[in-house]
Amino acid sequence: MSDYNVFNLGDVELQSGVVLPDIKLAYKTYGALNQARSNVVVLPTFYTGDHIRNEGFFGTGRAIDPARHFIVSVNMFGNGYSSSPSNTPPPFDGPRFPAITLHDNVACQHRLLTEEFGIESVALVAGWSMAGCQSYQWAAQFPDMVKAIVPFCASAKTSPHNIVFLEGVQAALQADGEWNGGDYDTQPERGLRAFGRVYAGWAFSQSFYREGLYKKLGFETLEDLLIDWEEDHVINWDANNLLTKLQSWKNGDISNNVLYRGDFKAALGAINAKAILIPSTTDLYFPPEDNEIEIMHMPNAELRPFESVWGHCAASPGNDPEFANFLDCAINDVLDIA
C-alpha cells in the first residue's frame, strides 16, 4: 500500500508541444479542507525531495499545521513518484521522456486542485529550492488565485551561475561509460557517485567546511560526507530522473510562457500575492542578490535573509536549528495578512 494518492491527468500537451500520454501526479494531503475552501497550503517538492521530506516543513503547533490547514504536498515530475523517465512506458521511457518545465508542473498541479478538490483560492504556496521556484511560478501563472508565497533558498529565474553548476554535475554523470546516452542497462554508478560528490561542494558554504560543521551531521571527516552523498545518489536516484528535474531547474523562468513572453520584470510585477523571500546568506545556488533583484519588481514582497553558514542546506529540516523558527515566523506573517 502506498502512502500517497495519484491524480490521472490523461494526455497532456507540454510547453514543448509534445503530448505526453497518461500523465500521473503523485500527491499527499494532510488536514481537512474547510467549508470555505480557504485554508489551502500547497507544498511542491524540491530537487531530491518528495512528499515525505516535505513533512519537515509543517506539523502540530507550527505555522503550517494540519489542524488548521489543508496541505497538498505534490511530487514534481521526474522524482520517481509522479510521471518520470523511470516509470513511463515506451515510447517516452528513459532518455525519451520529454523536457518538462516548472510551468508544466504548476499547470498540472492547478488541475489537481481545481478538478479533484474544487479549490479556487490558495492561501499559501511555499517551498525550499526548486519547490520555492514553483511557488514563484504559481504566483505568476495564477496571480488571482494565490494569496501568499514563501519561497526559501529559491529564485524566480535560474541564474547563469546556477546553470553553470547544473551543467557541471550533469557532465560528471554523463561521463560514465555506462551512461550510454541514457539507455543504460544498469544505473551508471560511477557517474552517480561523481554527481553526488560534485553536488556536495555546492550544497554547503565555504565556512561550513572551514568550521568542520559536517561533524554535526555525524561525519568525522570530509571524505565521510562525500561518500554519504555518493551513496545517496546511487541508492535512491535514477540517473534519467535526476537529469529530467535538472533540465526543469535549468530552464526555470516565470516569464517563459505565452502570458509574459520572456518579460521577466512584467512577470514579477504581476505577482499579487503577499510574498516573503528567504535566501540563505551563504547559498551558492540561489544567493540573496537574485532575490534583491526580484523584490524591486514585486509589489507585495519583503526580503528576509537568513544568516547561516550552512549554505543552501540551511533549510534542510534538522540542519540549522534556528531555521524552522525563522520560516514559521515568515509564514505566520503572510498568513496573517493574506
C-alpha positions as CSV (number, residue, x, y, z in Angstrom):
1,M,0.0,0.0,0.0
2,S,1.4,3.4,-1.0
3,D,1.1,6.4,1.4
4,Y,0.1,8.8,-1.4
5,N,-2.6,9.4,-4.0
6,V,-2.3,9.6,-7.7
7,F,-4.2,12.0,-9.9
8,N,-4.6,10.9,-13.5
9,L,-4.2,13.8,-15.9
10,G,-4.7,11.9,-19.1
11,D,-2.9,13.1,-22.2
12,V,-1.2,16.5,-21.6
13,E,0.4,18.8,-24.1
14,L,3.6,20.2,-22.6
15,Q,5.1,23.6,-23.3
16,S,7.4,21.9,-25.7
17,G,4.4,20.9,-27.8
18,V,4.9,17.2,-27.0
19,V,1.8,15.4,-25.9
20,L,2.7,13.1,-23.0
21,P,0.1,10.4,-22.6
22,D,-1.4,9.2,-19.4
23,I,0.4,11.6,-17.1
24,K,0.2,10.9,-13.4
25,L,0.7,13.3,-10.5
26,A,1.5,11.8,-7.1
27,Y,0.5,13.8,-4.0
28,K,-0.5,13.5,-0.4
29,T,-2.8,15.6,1.7
30,Y,-2.8,16.5,5.3
31,G,-5.6,18.1,7.4
32,A,-9.1,18.9,6.1
33,L,-10.5,21.4,3.6
34,N,-12.6,23.9,5.4
35,Q,-16.1,24.8,4.3
36,A,-15.0,28.0,2.6
37,R,-12.1,26.1,0.9
38,S,-9.8,28.9,2.0
39,N,-7.2,27.1,4.1
40,V,-5.2,25.5,1.3
41,V,-1.4,25.3,1.5
42,V,0.5,23.9,-1.5
43,L,3.9,22.4,-0.9
44,P,5.6,21.3,-4.2
45,T,8.7,19.1,-3.8
46,F,12.4,20.1,-4.2
47,Y,15.1,18.6,-6.4
48,T,15.9,15.5,-4.4
49,G,12.6,15.7,-2.3
50,D,9.3,14.0,-2.2
51,H,6.1,14.3,-0.2
52,I,7.7,12.6,2.8
53,R,10.6,15.0,3.0
54,N,8.1,17.9,2.9
55,E,6.8,16.8,6.2
56,G,9.8,18.5,7.8
57,F,8.3,21.9,7.0
58,F,5.0,21.6,8.9
59,G,3.4,19.9,11.9
60,T,1.4,20.3,15.0
61,G,1.8,23.8,16.5
62,R,3.8,25.0,13.6
63,A,2.9,27.9,11.2
64,I,1.6,25.3,8.7
65,D,-0.5,23.0,10.8
66,P,-2.7,20.1,9.6
67,A,-5.1,21.1,12.4
68,R,-5.8,24.4,10.7
69,H,-4.7,23.9,7.0
70,F,-5.4,21.6,4.1
71,I,-1.9,20.8,3.0
72,V,-1.4,19.5,-0.5
73,S,2.2,18.1,-1.0
74,V,2.8,17.5,-4.7
75,N,5.6,15.5,-6.2
76,M,7.4,17.1,-9.1
77,F,7.6,15.3,-12.4
78,G,10.8,13.3,-12.7
79,N,11.1,12.4,-9.0
80,G,10.0,8.8,-9.4
81,Y,6.6,9.2,-7.8
82,S,4.9,11.4,-10.4
83,S,5.4,10.6,-14.1
84,S,9.1,10.2,-14.7
85,P,11.6,8.5,-17.1
86,S,11.8,5.6,-14.7
87,N,8.1,4.8,-14.6
88,T,6.8,5.9,-18.0
89,P,6.3,3.2,-20.7
90,P,7.7,3.4,-24.2
91,P,7.9,5.5,-26.3
92,F,8.6,8.0,-23.6
93,D,10.7,5.9,-21.2
94,G,14.2,6.7,-20.0
95,P,16.0,9.3,-22.1
96,R,13.0,9.7,-24.4
97,F,11.0,11.3,-21.6
98,P,10.3,14.8,-22.9
99,A,11.5,18.1,-21.4
100,I,9.1,19.2,-18.8
101,T,9.1,22.7,-17.3
102,L,8.1,24.2,-14.0
103,H,5.3,25.8,-15.9
104,D,4.1,22.3,-16.9
105,N,4.4,21.1,-13.3
106,V,2.3,24.0,-12.0
107,A,-0.3,23.7,-14.7
108,C,-0.8,20.1,-13.7
109,Q,-0.8,20.9,-10.0
110,H,-3.5,23.5,-10.7
111,R,-5.6,20.9,-12.4
112,L,-5.3,18.7,-9.3
113,L,-6.5,21.4,-7.0
114,T,-9.4,22.6,-9.2
115,E,-10.6,19.3,-10.7
116,E,-10.1,16.9,-7.8
117,F,-10.9,19.3,-4.9
118,G,-12.8,22.2,-6.4
119,I,-10.3,24.7,-5.0
120,E,-10.4,28.2,-6.3
121,S,-8.1,30.0,-3.9
122,V,-4.7,29.1,-2.4
123,A,-3.8,30.6,1.0
124,L,-0.1,29.8,0.6
125,V,2.5,28.2,-1.7
126,A,5.8,27.6,-0.1
127,G,8.9,25.5,-0.5
128,W,12.7,25.0,-0.5
129,S,14.9,25.3,-3.5
130,M,13.0,24.0,-6.6
131,A,9.8,23.9,-4.6
132,G,10.4,27.6,-3.9
133,C,10.9,28.2,-7.6
134,Q,7.5,26.6,-8.1
135,S,5.9,28.9,-5.6
136,Y,7.0,31.9,-7.7
137,Q,5.7,30.0,-10.7
138,W,2.3,29.5,-9.1
139,A,2.0,33.2,-8.1
140,A,2.9,34.4,-11.7
141,Q,0.9,31.7,-13.5
142,F,-2.2,32.1,-11.4
143,P,-1.9,35.6,-9.9
144,D,-5.6,35.9,-8.9
145,M,-5.6,32.5,-7.2
146,V,-2.6,32.6,-4.9
147,K,-2.8,34.8,-1.8
148,A,0.7,34.4,-0.4
149,I,4.1,32.7,-1.2
150,V,7.2,32.0,0.9
151,P,10.0,30.7,-1.3
152,F,13.1,29.9,0.6
153,C,16.6,29.4,-1.0
154,A,15.0,29.8,-4.4
155,S,14.6,32.2,-7.3
156,A,12.0,33.2,-10.0
157,K,14.6,32.6,-12.7
158,T,17.6,30.3,-12.7
159,S,20.7,32.5,-12.9
160,P,23.6,31.9,-15.3
161,H,25.9,30.9,-12.4
162,N,23.3,28.4,-11.2
163,I,23.2,27.0,-14.8
164,V,27.0,26.5,-14.8
165,F,26.7,24.5,-11.6
166,L,24.0,22.3,-13.1
167,E,26.0,21.8,-16.3
168,G,28.9,20.6,-14.2
169,V,27.0,17.9,-12.2
170,Q,25.3,16.8,-15.5
171,A,28.7,16.4,-17.2
172,A,30.0,14.4,-14.3
173,L,27.1,12.0,-14.5
174,Q,27.2,11.6,-18.3
175,A,31.0,11.0,-18.3
176,D,30.3,7.4,-17.0
177,G,30.8,4.9,-19.8
178,E,27.7,3.1,-18.6
179,W,25.6,6.2,-19.3
180,N,25.1,5.2,-23.0
181,G,23.0,8.3,-23.9
182,G,20.6,7.4,-21.1
183,D,19.9,3.9,-22.4
184,Y,21.8,2.1,-19.7
185,D,21.1,-1.5,-18.7
186,T,22.2,-0.8,-15.1
187,Q,22.4,2.6,-13.3
188,P,25.6,4.4,-14.2
189,E,27.0,4.1,-10.7
190,R,30.4,5.9,-11.2
191,G,28.5,8.8,-12.8
192,L,26.0,9.0,-9.9
193,R,28.9,8.9,-7.4
194,A,30.6,11.7,-9.3
195,F,27.3,13.6,-9.4
196,G,26.9,13.4,-5.6
197,R,30.5,14.2,-4.9
198,V,30.4,17.4,-7.0
199,Y,27.0,18.4,-5.7
200,A,28.2,18.3,-2.1
201,G,30.7,21.1,-2.8
202,W,27.8,23.4,-3.7
203,A,25.2,22.4,-1.1
204,F,27.0,23.9,1.8
205,S,29.1,27.1,2.2
206,Q,32.9,27.5,2.4
207,S,32.5,28.4,6.1
208,F,30.5,25.2,6.7
209,Y,33.5,23.2,5.6
210,R,36.1,25.5,7.1
211,E,34.5,25.3,10.6
212,G,34.0,21.5,10.3
213,L,30.2,21.6,10.7
214,Y,29.9,18.4,8.8
215,K,30.8,16.8,12.2
216,K,27.4,18.0,13.5
217,L,25.8,15.8,10.8
218,G,27.7,12.8,12.1
219,F,30.6,12.8,9.7
220,E,34.1,12.5,11.2
221,T,35.9,13.6,8.0
222,L,35.2,15.4,4.7
223,E,35.5,12.0,3.0
224,D,32.8,10.5,5.1
225,L,30.4,13.3,4.0
226,L,31.4,12.8,0.3
227,I,30.9,9.1,0.5
228,D,27.4,9.6,2.0
229,W,26.4,11.9,-0.8
230,E,27.7,9.3,-3.3
231,E,25.7,6.6,-1.7
232,D,22.5,8.6,-1.5
233,H,22.6,9.2,-5.3
234,V,23.5,5.6,-6.1
235,I,20.9,4.0,-3.8
236,N,18.0,6.5,-4.2
237,W,18.0,8.0,-7.6
238,D,17.6,7.0,-11.2
239,A,20.0,8.9,-13.5
240,N,17.4,9.9,-16.1
241,N,15.1,11.1,-13.4
242,L,17.8,13.3,-12.0
243,L,18.5,14.8,-15.4
244,T,14.9,15.4,-16.2
245,K,14.5,17.5,-13.0
246,L,17.8,19.2,-13.7
247,Q,16.5,20.4,-17.0
248,S,13.4,21.7,-15.3
249,W,15.6,23.6,-12.9
250,K,18.0,24.9,-15.5
251,N,15.1,26.3,-17.6
252,G,13.3,27.9,-14.7
253,D,11.9,31.2,-15.6
254,I,8.4,32.5,-14.6
255,S,8.3,34.6,-17.7
256,N,9.0,31.8,-20.2
257,N,5.4,31.4,-21.4
258,V,2.8,32.9,-23.7
259,L,1.5,35.1,-20.9
260,Y,4.7,37.1,-20.3
261,R,6.7,36.2,-23.4
262,G,10.0,36.5,-21.7
263,D,9.4,39.8,-19.9
264,F,10.8,38.8,-16.5
265,K,10.0,42.2,-14.9
266,A,6.4,42.0,-16.1
267,A,6.0,38.5,-14.7
268,L,7.4,39.6,-11.3
269,G,5.2,42.7,-11.3
270,A,2.1,40.6,-12.0
271,I,2.5,38.7,-8.7
272,N,-0.3,39.9,-6.5
273,A,0.5,37.5,-3.7
274,K,2.0,38.7,-0.4
275,A,5.5,37.4,-0.6
276,I,8.4,36.9,1.9
277,L,11.5,35.8,0.2
278,I,14.0,33.9,2.4
279,P,17.5,33.4,1.0
280,S,20.3,31.9,3.0
281,T,23.1,34.4,3.1
282,T,25.7,31.8,2.0
283,D,23.6,29.9,-0.6
284,L,25.8,29.2,-3.6
285,Y,22.8,28.2,-5.9
286,F,20.4,31.0,-5.0
287,P,22.3,33.9,-3.4
288,P,20.5,36.8,-1.8
289,E,21.4,39.0,-4.8
290,D,19.0,37.1,-7.0
291,N,16.1,37.9,-4.6
292,E,17.3,41.5,-4.2
293,I,16.7,41.9,-8.0
294,E,13.3,40.2,-7.8
295,I,12.0,42.3,-5.0
296,M,12.4,45.5,-6.9
297,H,9.7,44.4,-9.2
298,M,7.3,42.6,-6.9
299,P,4.6,44.9,-5.5
300,N,3.9,43.0,-2.2
301,A,7.2,41.4,-1.4
302,E,9.6,41.5,1.5
303,L,13.2,40.2,1.7
304,R,14.2,38.4,4.8
305,P,17.7,36.9,4.5
306,F,18.5,34.1,6.9
307,E,22.1,34.4,8.4
308,S,23.7,31.0,8.2
309,V,26.9,29.3,7.3
310,W,25.0,26.1,6.2
311,G,24.6,27.4,2.7
312,H,21.7,26.1,0.6
313,C,21.2,23.3,3.1
314,A,20.4,25.7,5.9
315,A,16.7,25.0,5.0
316,S,17.0,21.2,5.0
317,P,15.0,20.0,8.0
318,G,17.1,19.4,11.1
319,N,20.3,21.1,9.9
320,D,20.2,24.6,11.2
321,P,18.1,24.6,14.4
322,E,17.2,28.2,14.0
323,F,15.7,28.0,10.5
324,A,12.4,26.3,11.4
325,N,11.5,29.2,13.7
326,F,12.6,31.8,11.2
327,L,10.5,30.1,8.5
328,D,7.5,29.8,10.7
329,C,7.6,33.5,11.7
330,A,7.6,34.4,8.0
331,I,4.7,32.1,7.2
332,N,2.7,33.3,10.1
333,D,3.2,36.9,8.9
334,V,2.0,36.3,5.4
335,L,-0.9,34.2,6.5
336,D,-2.0,36.9,9.0
337,I,-2.1,39.5,6.2
338,A,-3.3,37.3,3.3
